[in-house]
Amino acid sequence: MKKILGSALGACFVVSAPAGAAPKPTELHFGSEPWHLVLSLGDLKPTEGAPSSVDRKVFTYADDRGSVLSVIVEDAHRPAIMASCRDVFAGRKAEMQPDNETQGQRGDSATQEYDLKLNFQGKPIVQHNVFSCRTRGNYYIDVHASHVPYQPSDHDALMALMAAVAIID
């Protein structure tokens, strides 16, 4: 994924629920691709995250309880492969010292989880991070959910955030 990207993702449309209505899933479309993403965000709201570029679209959502969900869609301009997902996982943690790291496979996703020990206002806290990487054609779909301060009882809620992002073929 990193520097193997080139041209435009195409038009991206975000469709949200009207004010006052029950939250409808958010749909993300990418040019003329036959697939799209559906995000069931619950009480997560759009927030500022990493900047997007022509080939890398970044969507970030957060709640007021310390949970963040980021969805990054990158156009590689050549077939996206799962081995590249694993390379990104390795690079992502290269300059960190994560605890409790696990990697695996869940359905068609490469997965990675780990904890980061942080210091907040002089007190140690833990941020738990969950990543999944999927491929569709020339695209990588990288989903990241995190929660801080993290307790093991928060794990199911983080996994629900990850499951809230579906690819519709």
C-alpha positions as CSV (number, residue, x, y, z in Angstrom):
1,M,0.0,0.0,0.0
2,K,2.4,2.8,1.2
3,K,4.1,4.2,-1.9
4,I,2.7,1.8,-4.5
5,L,-0.2,4.1,-5.2
6,G,-0.8,6.3,-8.2
7,S,-3.9,8.0,-9.7
8,A,-7.4,9.0,-8.6
9,L,-9.9,7.0,-6.6
10,G,-12.7,8.8,-8.5
11,A,-15.8,10.3,-7.0
12,C,-16.7,9.4,-3.5
13,F,-20.1,10.0,-2.1
14,V,-21.1,9.9,1.5
15,V,-24.8,9.5,2.2
16,S,-26.0,10.1,5.8
17,A,-29.3,10.0,7.6
18,P,-31.4,13.1,7.6
19,A,-31.5,15.0,10.9
20,G,-33.9,13.6,13.4
21,A,-34.2,10.2,11.7
22,A,-32.9,6.9,13.0
23,P,-29.2,6.6,11.9
24,K,-29.0,4.9,8.5
25,P,-25.7,3.3,7.4
26,T,-23.2,5.6,5.6
27,E,-22.3,4.4,2.1
28,L,-19.0,5.2,0.5
29,H,-18.7,4.7,-3.3
30,F,-15.4,4.9,-5.2
31,G,-15.7,5.9,-8.9
32,S,-17.2,3.1,-11.0
33,E,-16.1,0.3,-8.8
34,P,-18.7,-2.5,-8.6
35,W,-18.4,-2.6,-4.8
36,H,-19.0,0.0,-2.1
37,L,-18.6,0.3,1.7
38,V,-21.4,0.5,4.2
39,L,-20.7,1.8,7.7
40,S,-23.1,1.4,10.6
41,L,-21.7,4.1,12.8
42,G,-24.2,4.3,15.7
43,D,-23.2,7.4,17.7
44,L,-19.8,7.9,16.0
45,K,-19.6,11.3,14.3
46,P,-17.2,12.4,11.5
47,T,-14.1,14.0,12.9
48,E,-10.8,15.3,11.5
49,G,-8.3,12.6,10.8
50,A,-5.3,12.1,8.6
51,P,-5.6,14.0,5.3
52,S,-6.8,12.3,2.1
53,S,-5.1,12.5,-1.2
54,V,-6.0,11.6,-4.8
55,D,-5.3,7.9,-4.3
56,R,-5.9,7.6,-0.5
57,K,-9.3,8.5,1.0
58,V,-9.4,8.7,4.7
59,F,-12.7,8.7,6.7
60,T,-12.5,9.2,10.5
61,Y,-15.3,8.9,13.1
62,A,-15.2,9.2,16.9
63,D,-17.5,9.2,19.9
64,D,-17.2,11.0,23.2
65,R,-16.1,7.9,25.1
66,G,-12.7,7.5,23.6
67,S,-13.5,5.3,20.5
68,V,-12.2,6.1,17.1
69,L,-12.9,4.4,13.7
70,S,-10.8,5.2,10.6
71,V,-11.4,3.8,7.2
72,I,-8.7,4.2,4.6
73,V,-9.3,3.2,0.9
74,E,-6.2,3.3,-1.3
75,D,-5.9,2.7,-5.1
76,A,-2.7,0.8,-5.8
77,H,-3.2,0.9,-9.6
78,R,-2.3,-2.8,-9.7
79,P,-3.8,-5.8,-8.1
80,A,-3.9,-5.4,-4.3
81,I,-2.5,-8.4,-2.4
82,M,-2.8,-9.6,1.1
83,A,1.0,-9.8,1.6
84,S,1.1,-6.0,1.2
85,C,-1.4,-5.7,4.1
86,R,1.0,-7.7,6.3
87,D,3.9,-5.4,5.2
88,V,1.8,-2.3,6.2
89,F,1.1,-4.0,9.6
90,A,4.9,-4.5,10.1
91,G,5.7,-0.9,9.1
92,R,3.0,0.6,11.3
93,K,4.4,-0.8,14.5
94,A,8.1,-0.5,13.5
95,E,8.8,2.5,15.7
96,M,6.5,1.5,18.5
97,Q,6.8,-1.0,21.3
98,P,3.3,-2.6,21.3
99,D,2.2,-5.0,23.9
100,N,-0.1,-8.0,23.5
101,E,0.2,-8.1,19.7
102,T,-1.7,-10.7,17.7
103,Q,-2.1,-11.1,14.0
104,G,-4.5,-13.3,12.2
105,Q,-7.1,-13.7,9.5
106,R,-10.9,-13.0,9.9
107,G,-12.8,-13.9,6.8
108,D,-11.2,-12.1,3.9
109,S,-9.3,-9.7,6.3
110,A,-5.8,-9.7,7.6
111,T,-6.0,-8.6,11.2
112,Q,-3.7,-7.1,13.8
113,E,-4.3,-6.0,17.4
114,Y,-2.0,-4.5,20.0
115,D,-1.9,-2.3,23.1
116,L,0.1,0.9,23.5
117,K,1.0,2.1,26.9
118,L,0.5,5.8,27.2
119,N,1.0,8.5,29.8
120,F,-2.0,10.9,30.2
121,Q,-1.7,13.6,32.8
122,G,0.9,11.7,34.6
123,K,-1.1,8.5,34.8
124,P,-0.5,5.3,32.7
125,I,-3.3,4.3,30.4
126,V,-3.7,1.8,27.6
127,Q,-4.8,2.4,24.0
128,H,-6.0,-0.8,22.3
129,N,-5.8,-0.9,18.5
130,V,-7.5,-3.2,16.1
131,F,-6.7,-3.2,12.4
132,S,-8.1,-5.1,9.4
133,C,-7.0,-5.0,5.8
134,R,-9.0,-6.2,2.9
135,T,-8.5,-6.0,-0.9
136,R,-10.8,-5.5,-3.8
137,G,-9.3,-5.4,-7.2
138,N,-6.7,-2.6,-7.1
139,Y,-7.9,-1.3,-3.8
140,Y,-6.8,-1.7,-0.2
141,I,-9.4,-1.2,2.5
142,D,-7.7,-0.6,5.8
143,V,-9.9,-0.3,8.9
144,H,-8.6,0.8,12.3
145,A,-10.6,1.0,15.6
146,S,-9.0,2.2,18.9
147,H,-10.2,3.0,22.4
148,V,-8.5,4.9,25.1
149,P,-8.4,4.4,28.1
150,Y,-8.8,0.7,27.3
151,Q,-10.0,-2.0,29.6
152,P,-10.4,-5.7,28.5
153,S,-14.1,-5.3,28.9
154,D,-14.0,-2.8,25.9
155,H,-12.8,-5.5,23.5
156,D,-16.3,-6.6,22.3
157,A,-17.3,-2.9,21.6
158,L,-14.1,-2.5,19.5
159,M,-14.8,-5.6,17.5
160,A,-18.3,-4.4,16.9
161,L,-16.8,-1.2,15.4
162,M,-14.7,-3.3,13.1
163,A,-17.8,-5.3,12.1
164,A,-19.7,-2.1,11.4
165,V,-17.7,-1.7,8.1
166,A,-19.0,-4.0,5.4
167,I,-18.0,-4.3,1.8
168,I,-20.9,-4.8,-0.5
169,D,-19.9,-6.5,-3.7
